């Protein structure tokens, strides 16, 4: 089957996504305060090859060139995040107006070129001063976050229509406060559960603040998610997969929708009650305009008696001898279709947007060009599955590729390249990859057809 951009309908949103810490650099200029990631990357052996985001893609000084690239590639929607510590260096208190000025320039230049800004309020870079007070484990984060949201809406809400409250709360709480592999590097169930509950409260509180200040705003939040299957067709693996699904896919969406935490399938969550106060169950709920789906792969899960709390473990892609990306994630396009179906089954979800989808491959520059056919195929096959879901009546209204530029990929440093644009991190040269040129053609040519695997699966 052949699909085109036009097959998704005239109101479908097409864009790319980035995040402040991963591209901006300028970590200590113009009054910016340190974030937990500025601190975390300077601890030895925490990041691959001791890479840091101190310079990253230097978007802070090169934003006009990069936004012009969006225009050249016919990309009319740009999702990016605001750095909390760039506009509130201490997390609360005095505003850094140079930080406000930077984001105003980004927003204004986007609008000047006809590019719609979509802002993520929190994409993992908590101000370090707040982490010193406990960060997401401190219930005061609800008021700290509320102040930050108010400032964002006050200074940017007159021009920005689309807002996402949190980016992947399961990842920043799980990797940052349970496993310790992301900033701030904390470990343990108690830290994790406290962070989960407070982030879930901030998710809804942020939505209410935006709605109160800008009733007409288009408000959402984004969730990492993976289609999960049992590794073997045995009861123990089926139960393990259900627990993993509750942990990875349901932990934040269900309290937001008034279903509370998925305790029945993940009994360890009963321990979160120690952080719950009267009225919290109602305060967890907010009626989002849309839910952002961020999907890259599926996970196969087996029973494991040695894994604490969940008795389940993920069988990595390289252990299963399947095609995979540089992140060791299985290439499985049907996962995005399955996740759209899963989230669509919640009756109070009004609209779904794919706010991240993409792949990292070993991109090589040759003769001034970067040819990345595997990424093109990945995007085509995933789009085919999004179209499949849309044809079945699922209200998916947009698709954002992760990401515009090769960037700092958290614990993996600069090795995995997800971008449509190649970045030479020594010279800051940009080279549009063949995938970027493909996306440009797809977005501009009404006759352009994508050969997809849709007919094979649908």
BAGURO-965514 format. One line per field, with one value per residue (C-alpha): x negated, y negated, z negated; residue number from 1. Coordinates in pm, 1 decimal. Example, Ala and Ser with C-alpha at 12.3 -4.5 7.8 and 13.67 -1.06 7.14 Angstrom:
<pts>
c1 <- c(-1230.0, -1367.0)
c2 <- c(450.0, 106.0)
c3 <- c(-780.0, -714.0)
seq <- c(1, 2)
</pts>
This chain:
<pts>
c1 <- c(0.0, -112.4, -47.9, -100.5, -94.5, 247.1, 386.9, 368.9, 606.2, 565.1, 571.6, 293.5, -9.7, -363.5, -675.7, -997.9, -1090.4, -1396.6, -1482.7, -1665.4, -1948.2, -2015.4, -2075.5, -2115.4, -2459.3, -2545.4, -2515.9, -2649.7, -2600.2, -2358.8, -2254.8, -2151.6, -2168.3, -2289.8, -2042.5, -2063.7, -2202.4, -2474.9, -2578.8, -2529.9, -2741.5, -3044.1, -3051.4, -3304.0, -3182.1, -2818.0, -2800.4, -2941.4, -3297.0, -3239.2, -3039.9, -2850.0, -2580.3, -2787.0, -2801.0, -2578.0, -2451.1, -2508.7, -2145.1, -2157.9, -2366.6, -2266.2, -1889.2, -1818.7, -2013.0, -1844.4, -1493.8, -1572.7, -1657.9, -1307.5, -1169.8, -1391.7, -1271.2, -903.1, -857.2, -580.7, -557.0, -844.0, -824.9, -1095.4, -1137.2, -1215.0, -1506.5, -1370.0, -1708.9, -1759.0, -1460.2, -1463.7, -1830.9, -1746.5, -1428.7, -1212.7, -1248.1, -1402.7, -1340.2, -1638.8, -1513.1, -1796.0, -1654.1, -1304.7, -1446.7, -1609.7, -1286.2, -1095.5, -1340.6, -1298.9, -919.9, -908.0, -1142.9, -940.8, -622.8, -794.3, -873.6, -527.1, -639.8, -405.7, -583.2, -483.7, -640.9, -730.0, -747.3, -959.2, -1204.6, -1416.9, -1643.3, -1535.5, -1728.8, -2009.9, -1913.2, -1579.1, -1743.9, -1948.7, -1613.5, -1506.5, -1391.5, -1101.7, -1105.7, -1006.8, -635.5, -722.2, -806.7, -435.0, -449.8, -793.7, -666.6, -350.2, -551.2, -758.1, -448.3, -292.4, -604.0, -608.6, -245.3, -286.7, -576.8, -507.4, -137.4, -29.6, -190.7, -217.4, 102.3, -26.0, -166.2, -296.5, -332.4, -583.7, -805.4, -804.5, -761.8, -815.4, -1166.4, -1284.0, -1150.1, -1258.3, -1601.9, -1673.1, -1529.8, -1513.2, -1797.6, -2029.0, -2145.0, -2006.1, -2020.7, -2011.7, -2144.8, -1933.5, -1844.4, -1583.7, -1211.6, -1134.2, -1288.7, -1116.7, -767.4, -788.1, -905.3, -629.5, -352.4, -480.0, -538.5, -186.0, -47.3, -255.5, -127.4, 232.3, 149.1, -39.7, 259.8, 491.6, 259.8, 239.6, 616.6, 675.0, 437.8, 507.8, 847.0, 806.4, 468.5, 420.3, 287.2, 128.5, -144.1, -369.0, -431.1, -704.4, -547.6, -639.4, -424.2, -498.7, -467.9, -557.1, -883.4, -739.6, -377.6, -372.0, -167.5, -465.4, -582.6, -228.5, -201.4, -548.0, -445.8, -132.1, -344.1, -589.2, -301.3, -158.0, -501.4, -608.7, -283.0, -7.9, -169.3, -104.3, 186.1, 428.3, 413.9, 443.9, 770.2, 908.2, 827.9, 556.7, 234.0, 242.3, 194.2, 382.2, 131.0, -167.8, -112.4, -437.8, -262.7, -67.5, -372.3, -305.5, -27.4, -280.4, -320.5, 51.4, 243.0, 612.3, 746.5, 460.0, 673.2, 885.4, 584.3, 417.3, 692.6, 694.2, 879.1, 596.7, 682.0, 434.9, 194.4, -151.1, -264.9, -642.9, -720.2, -1036.7, -1018.2, -849.5, -974.4, -971.0, -942.3, -1008.9, -951.4, -1255.8, -1252.4, -1568.2, -1420.2, -1291.3, -933.8, -820.1, -970.1, -1007.4, -1293.4, -1322.0, -1496.9, -1718.3, -1699.6, -2055.0, -1968.2, -1677.2, -1867.7, -1628.2, -1694.3, -1776.6, -1895.2, -2210.3, -2015.8, -1974.9, -1601.5, -1418.1, -1286.1, -919.7, -690.8, -372.8, -451.8, -331.7, -2.5, 44.1, -22.9, 220.1, 484.4, 397.9, 425.2, 731.7, 916.2, 918.8, 1257.1, 1141.7, 854.0, 980.8, 686.4, 352.7, 41.2, -279.1, -513.5, -826.3, -920.4, -1256.1, -1568.3, -1944.3, -2174.3, -2547.5, -2535.2, -2857.1, -2957.1, -3103.5, -3194.0, -2999.0, -2680.0, -2505.9, -2298.1, -2072.3, -1834.2, -1763.2, -1614.9, -1399.2, -1268.8, -1206.1, -1004.1, -808.5, -718.8, -613.9, -405.4, -232.9, -131.2, -7.4, 200.1, 331.3, 451.3, 608.1, 792.7, 939.9, 1089.1, 827.9, 806.5, 436.0, 387.3, 11.2, -335.1, -664.4, -997.0, -1266.5, -1471.7, -1585.4, -1955.1, -2194.9, -2232.1, -2332.8, -2147.4, -2162.2, -2362.6, -2469.7, -2637.1, -2681.7, -2718.9, -2356.0, -2248.0, -1872.0, -1871.6, -1737.4, -2036.7, -2392.9, -2594.7, -2974.5, -3015.8, -3369.4, -3287.6, -2908.3, -2859.1, -2509.9, -2445.4, -2091.1, -2076.5, -1892.4, -1617.0, -1578.8, -1549.2, -1297.5, -1084.9, -1104.2, -972.2, -704.3, -580.1, -584.7, -508.3, -143.8, -241.0, -512.8, -428.9, -574.9, -619.4, -525.0, -475.3, -116.1, 41.3, -162.2, -22.7, 307.9)
c2 <- c(0.0, -358.0, -644.8, -1018.7, -1310.4, -1398.1, -1059.5, -1171.2, -1460.1, -1838.6, -1892.9, -1649.2, -1808.5, -1731.2, -1838.3, -1758.2, -1758.5, -1869.2, -1931.6, -2223.2, -2043.1, -1820.1, -2102.6, -2444.7, -2437.6, -2773.9, -2599.9, -2888.6, -3205.3, -3498.1, -3420.0, -3057.4, -2852.3, -2490.3, -2208.1, -1853.1, -1751.1, -2017.3, -1860.0, -1495.2, -1504.4, -1623.7, -1316.1, -1072.2, -756.0, -863.8, -946.2, -757.1, -886.7, -1158.4, -1363.6, -1668.7, -1897.2, -2207.5, -2298.9, -2035.3, -2175.5, -2536.1, -2607.9, -2899.5, -3098.1, -2916.7, -2905.9, -3127.8, -2897.9, -2588.8, -2734.7, -2842.1, -2476.6, -2386.8, -2632.5, -2494.7, -2141.4, -2245.0, -2156.5, -2380.8, -2263.7, -2269.2, -2106.8, -2228.0, -2263.6, -2552.5, -2520.9, -2583.8, -2699.4, -2935.4, -3145.1, -3071.0, -3012.2, -2909.9, -2723.6, -2986.4, -3356.1, -3614.0, -3570.3, -3573.0, -3805.6, -3713.5, -3361.1, -3496.5, -3703.7, -3397.1, -3198.0, -3502.1, -3526.1, -3155.7, -3182.9, -3503.8, -3373.3, -3053.3, -3254.6, -3488.6, -3185.6, -3035.4, -2764.1, -2682.2, -2647.5, -2358.0, -2400.8, -2128.8, -2291.0, -2024.9, -1803.7, -1666.9, -1963.4, -2044.6, -2338.4, -2205.2, -2435.2, -2256.0, -1914.1, -2020.0, -2047.1, -1700.0, -1771.8, -1555.5, -1368.3, -1689.5, -1766.4, -2135.8, -2068.0, -2112.4, -2480.5, -2527.1, -2380.1, -2586.5, -2909.3, -2800.0, -2715.6, -3052.8, -3233.1, -3033.9, -3116.6, -3480.0, -3547.3, -3306.9, -3222.2, -3517.0, -3349.5, -2979.6, -2776.4, -2423.7, -2314.7, -1987.9, -1982.5, -1698.0, -1493.0, -1120.7, -1129.6, -752.5, -799.0, -1092.4, -936.4, -580.2, -649.0, -944.1, -837.5, -455.3, -327.2, -626.7, -618.4, -965.2, -1287.8, -1333.5, -978.5, -869.2, -505.8, -318.2, -251.7, -525.0, -802.4, -667.4, -644.0, -991.4, -1133.3, -949.5, -1086.1, -1441.0, -1437.7, -1302.6, -1585.8, -1840.4, -1697.1, -1782.0, -2101.4, -2233.9, -2164.9, -2352.7, -2653.1, -2674.8, -2636.6, -2910.1, -3155.2, -3065.7, -2893.2, -2857.1, -2677.5, -2329.2, -2138.2, -1795.0, -1590.3, -1319.9, -957.4, -713.7, -381.7, -46.4, 241.3, 523.0, 894.9, 1205.2, 1360.9, 1711.1, 1829.1, 1933.9, 1799.1, 1662.0, 1455.5, 1332.7, 1208.5, 1051.7, 868.3, 735.1, 599.5, 438.7, 280.6, 135.3, 0.4, -140.1, -234.1, -287.2, -444.6, -809.1, -799.1, -620.0, -857.9, -1147.2, -994.0, -933.7, -562.3, -599.7, -401.3, -44.9, 119.5, 439.3, 537.7, 389.1, 439.0, 267.6, -60.0, -24.2, -176.1, -505.5, -565.6, -701.8, -1007.1, -1056.7, -1325.5, -1397.0, -1532.1, -1399.1, -1145.3, -1429.2, -1653.1, -1388.4, -1429.9, -1675.9, -1669.0, -1703.3, -1811.9, -1558.4, -1287.6, -1276.5, -925.7, -868.5, -527.4, -371.7, 4.8, 301.0, 494.8, 868.8, 957.3, 1275.4, 1380.7, 1326.9, 1425.8, 1220.5, 885.2, 701.8, 569.0, 671.3, 1020.4, 934.8, 849.5, 715.2, 944.3, 706.3, 695.0, 822.1, 1132.5, 1206.1, 1174.3, 917.8, 610.1, 320.0, -39.4, -181.9, -206.2, 172.9, 122.2, 367.4, 227.6, 317.5, 66.4, 237.0, 113.5, -237.8, -99.7, 111.0, -184.5, -408.3, -138.3, -98.4, -466.8, -511.7, -254.8, -497.1, -665.1, -1008.3, -1043.6, -1291.3, -1319.0, -1146.4, -1306.5, -1117.7, -1366.3, -1151.6, -869.2, -804.6, -590.9, -610.5, -454.1, -469.9, -768.7, -836.0, -1145.4, -1074.7, -1341.3, -1601.1, -1396.1, -1166.7, -887.8, -712.6, -475.3, -274.2, -580.2, -656.5, -300.7, -318.1, -638.9, -511.4, -187.0, -365.0, -617.0, -327.0, -197.9, -542.9, -555.5, -206.6, -327.5, -638.7, -429.1, -225.4, -539.3, -620.6, -996.0, -1048.3, -1403.9, -1459.7, -1312.9, -1464.3, -1303.9, -1275.0, -1470.0, -1764.2, -1760.8, -1492.2, -1583.2, -1487.0, -1161.4, -1159.2, -867.5, -760.5, -1092.7, -1187.5, -837.9, -763.9, -992.9, -1042.5, -1360.8, -1441.8, -1676.6, -1558.8, -1768.3, -1776.1, -1849.1, -1984.9, -2239.0, -2270.4, -2214.5, -2095.7, -1854.4, -1759.7, -1380.9, -1193.8, -1133.4, -1508.8, -1550.5, -1266.2, -1436.3, -1762.5, -1589.9, -1408.0, -1733.3, -1927.3, -1695.9, -1597.3, -1330.7, -1182.0, -825.0, -618.8, -248.9, -99.9, 230.9, 132.3, 386.5, 664.1, 599.3, 431.3)
c3 <- c(0.0, 70.1, -167.3, -139.9, -378.8, -239.7, -342.4, -706.8, -640.6, -622.1, -997.3, -1082.6, -1253.0, -1133.8, -1321.8, -1503.2, -1872.7, -2070.6, -2437.3, -2597.9, -2775.0, -2476.1, -2227.7, -2389.2, -2548.7, -2708.3, -3042.6, -3251.4, -3048.1, -3070.4, -3425.5, -3379.1, -3697.5, -3711.0, -3658.3, -3789.6, -3450.6, -3462.5, -3791.5, -3692.1, -3375.6, -3568.2, -3788.5, -3644.0, -3473.4, -3478.9, -3105.6, -2809.9, -2742.6, -3004.9, -2753.7, -2879.4, -2747.6, -2822.0, -2452.0, -2288.5, -1955.7, -2064.7, -1985.0, -2228.3, -1980.3, -1659.9, -1711.7, -1410.5, -1175.8, -1315.3, -1298.4, -942.7, -876.3, -992.0, -740.2, -462.8, -541.7, -526.7, -895.5, -1027.0, -1390.6, -1637.9, -1980.6, -2219.4, -2593.7, -2825.1, -3066.7, -3416.8, -3548.1, -3255.2, -3355.6, -3730.3, -3819.8, -4177.0, -4084.6, -4253.3, -4321.0, -4088.3, -3716.0, -3481.1, -3208.9, -2972.9, -2975.0, -2908.5, -2623.4, -2465.7, -2452.8, -2330.2, -2040.8, -1962.6, -1970.0, -1767.9, -1500.2, -1467.9, -1419.6, -1173.7, -956.5, -991.9, -1234.5, -1522.6, -1861.5, -2090.1, -2433.8, -2682.0, -3022.9, -3194.9, -3006.9, -3292.7, -3381.8, -3738.6, -3890.1, -4107.9, -4394.8, -4418.6, -4411.7, -4712.2, -4891.0, -4779.4, -4424.6, -4312.5, -4644.2, -4827.5, -4820.9, -4799.0, -4432.9, -4362.8, -4458.2, -4299.5, -3974.4, -3990.8, -4011.8, -3711.5, -3504.4, -3584.1, -3462.0, -3137.4, -3064.3, -3169.8, -2933.3, -2644.5, -2658.5, -2443.4, -2139.6, -2224.3, -2183.7, -2247.9, -2584.9, -2728.8, -3106.4, -3158.5, -2933.1, -3012.7, -3392.4, -3412.0, -3271.8, -3481.4, -3801.8, -3720.0, -3573.7, -3803.6, -4139.4, -4125.2, -3905.2, -3942.3, -3578.6, -3501.9, -3697.6, -3990.4, -4033.8, -4329.7, -4390.8, -4587.6, -4604.5, -4857.2, -4647.3, -4338.8, -4486.6, -4637.5, -4305.2, -4117.3, -4336.0, -4333.5, -3956.9, -3904.4, -4117.4, -3924.7, -3597.3, -3686.0, -3877.0, -3575.6, -3353.6, -3589.4, -3602.2, -3224.2, -3190.4, -3447.8, -3280.8, -2915.3, -2884.6, -2508.2, -2529.0, -2383.6, -2685.1, -2704.9, -2865.9, -2719.5, -2811.9, -2716.1, -2625.1, -2472.7, -2358.8, -2602.1, -2534.1, -2737.2, -2623.0, -2646.6, -2624.9, -2988.4, -3278.3, -3473.0, -3174.9, -3107.0, -3466.7, -3443.7, -3125.0, -3296.6, -3580.7, -3340.0, -3150.9, -3472.8, -3562.7, -3225.4, -3051.3, -3307.0, -3612.2, -3517.5, -3273.1, -3506.0, -3806.0, -3560.6, -3436.2, -3785.2, -3796.3, -4060.9, -4049.8, -3903.0, -4241.9, -4158.2, -3890.2, -4072.9, -4448.5, -4545.0, -4459.2, -4782.1, -4946.6, -4767.7, -5021.4, -5270.6, -5042.0, -4973.3, -5161.8, -5187.4, -4860.2, -4649.1, -4464.5, -4323.7, -4267.1, -4050.9, -3792.0, -3504.1, -3172.6, -2919.5, -2566.7, -2430.5, -2537.8, -2382.1, -2288.3, -2271.0, -2130.0, -1989.7, -2037.3, -2204.3, -2505.5, -2566.7, -2934.9, -3129.4, -3488.5, -3707.3, -4075.1, -4131.0, -4025.9, -4333.6, -4349.4, -3999.3, -3949.2, -3582.5, -3351.0, -2998.8, -2749.5, -2553.8, -2175.2, -2124.5, -2327.5, -2095.4, -1766.9, -1619.7, -1408.3, -1637.3, -1656.1, -1818.1, -2143.5, -2137.2, -2083.0, -1863.3, -1535.9, -1563.2, -1387.6, -1506.6, -1857.4, -1777.6, -1646.5, -1959.2, -2187.2, -2001.0, -2044.4, -2413.2, -2502.5, -2282.6, -2496.1, -2789.8, -2759.7, -2880.1, -2632.1, -2375.2, -2136.0, -2079.3, -1933.0, -1853.7, -2020.7, -1969.0, -1734.1, -1570.9, -1565.1, -1618.3, -1363.1, -1287.6, -1054.9, -866.5, -674.0, -331.1, -75.8, -268.3, -275.9, -525.0, -377.4, -631.5, -450.2, -767.0, -935.0, -632.0, -635.0, -1010.3, -976.2, -678.6, -852.3, -1171.2, -978.6, -808.0, -1149.2, -1257.3, -939.0, -1014.3, -1354.5, -1203.9, -947.1, -1232.6, -1384.4, -1647.9, -1702.4, -1638.7, -1519.3, -1485.4, -1444.3, -1565.0, -1473.9, -1737.4, -1650.1, -1438.3, -1533.1, -1648.9, -2015.6, -2367.4, -2436.3, -2815.9, -2961.2, -2610.4, -2536.4, -2171.9, -2025.5, -1929.1, -1646.3, -1614.7, -1405.8, -1063.4, -1059.3, -1122.8, -1368.9, -1378.1, -1748.1, -1703.6, -1432.5, -1487.4, -1115.2, -1017.0, -728.0, -635.9, -612.9, -341.5, -599.2, -641.6, -266.0, -256.1, -524.6, -329.8, -17.9, -212.7, -366.0, -39.7, 252.9, 285.9, 535.0, 314.3, 220.3, -59.3, -10.1, -344.0, -516.0, -598.6, -363.8, -522.0, -868.9, -812.0)
seq <- c(1, 2, 3, 4, 5, 6, 7, 8, 9, 10, 11, 12, 13, 14, 15, 16, 17, 18, 19, 20, 21, 22, 23, 24, 25, 26, 27, 28, 29, 30, 31, 32, 33, 34, 35, 36, 37, 38, 39, 40, 41, 42, 43, 44, 45, 46, 47, 48, 49, 50, 51, 52, 53, 54, 55, 56, 57, 58, 59, 60, 61, 62, 63, 64, 65, 66, 67, 68, 69, 70, 71, 72, 73, 74, 75, 76, 77, 78, 79, 80, 81, 82, 83, 84, 85, 86, 87, 88, 89, 90, 91, 92, 93, 94, 95, 96, 97, 98, 99, 100, 101, 102, 103, 104, 105, 106, 107, 108, 109, 110, 111, 112, 113, 114, 115, 116, 117, 118, 119, 120, 121, 122, 123, 124, 125, 126, 127, 128, 129, 130, 131, 132, 133, 134, 135, 136, 137, 138, 139, 140, 141, 142, 143, 144, 145, 146, 147, 148, 149, 150, 151, 152, 153, 154, 155, 156, 157, 158, 159, 160, 161, 162, 163, 164, 165, 166, 167, 168, 169, 170, 171, 172, 173, 174, 175, 176, 177, 178, 179, 180, 181, 182, 183, 184, 185, 186, 187, 188, 189, 190, 191, 192, 193, 194, 195, 196, 197, 198, 199, 200, 201, 202, 203, 204, 205, 206, 207, 208, 209, 210, 211, 212, 213, 214, 215, 216, 217, 218, 219, 220, 221, 222, 223, 224, 225, 226, 227, 228, 229, 230, 231, 232, 233, 234, 235, 236, 237, 238, 239, 240, 241, 242, 243, 244, 245, 246, 247, 248, 249, 250, 251, 252, 253, 254, 255, 256, 257, 258, 259, 260, 261, 262, 263, 264, 265, 266, 267, 268, 269, 270, 271, 272, 273, 274, 275, 276, 277, 278, 279, 280, 281, 282, 283, 284, 285, 286, 287, 288, 289, 290, 291, 292, 293, 294, 295, 296, 297, 298, 299, 300, 301, 302, 303, 304, 305, 306, 307, 308, 309, 310, 311, 312, 313, 314, 315, 316, 317, 318, 319, 320, 321, 322, 323, 324, 325, 326, 327, 328, 329, 330, 331, 332, 333, 334, 335, 336, 337, 338, 339, 340, 341, 342, 343, 344, 345, 346, 347, 348, 349, 350, 351, 352, 353, 354, 355, 356, 357, 358, 359, 360, 361, 362, 363, 364, 365, 366, 367, 368, 369, 370, 371, 372, 373, 374, 375, 376, 377, 378, 379, 380, 381, 382, 383, 384, 385, 386, 387, 388, 389, 390, 391, 392, 393, 394, 395, 396, 397, 398, 399, 400, 401, 402, 403, 404, 405, 406, 407, 408, 409, 410, 411, 412, 413, 414, 415, 416, 417, 418, 419, 420, 421, 422, 423, 424, 425, 426, 427, 428, 429, 430, 431, 432, 433, 434, 435, 436, 437, 438, 439, 440, 441, 442, 443, 444, 445, 446, 447, 448, 449, 450, 451, 452, 453, 454, 455, 456, 457, 458)
</pts>
